[in-house]
Amino acid sequence: MQIGEHIKRLSPELTKEYPEVEWKGSANMRDFIAHNYMDVDVERVRYTVLEKIPDLESKCRSILSAR
C-alpha cells in the first residue's frame, strides 16, 4: 500500500518519462486493497510481492541512478 501511495505523489512528467514502469497498476492495486480488502486475492498479492515488486524496485533504482 505504501508503494502505491508514494507513486501517486510522483509528478506526471516523471511518470510520462518512464512509461515502461507500471505506475498506474501499482497505484490501482493500492486503491483496491485499501477499499476492497475483503475481496483481495491472496495469490495475486503473493505474485506481486515476489515478481512485480522486485522488478519495480530495479526500475526505480535505475531511474534514481540516472538522475
Summary of the structure (lengths in Angstrom):
residues: 67
radius of gyration: 12.6
end to end distance: 25.4
largest distance: 39.8
contacts: 147
relative contact order: 0.14
helix: 79%
strand: 0%
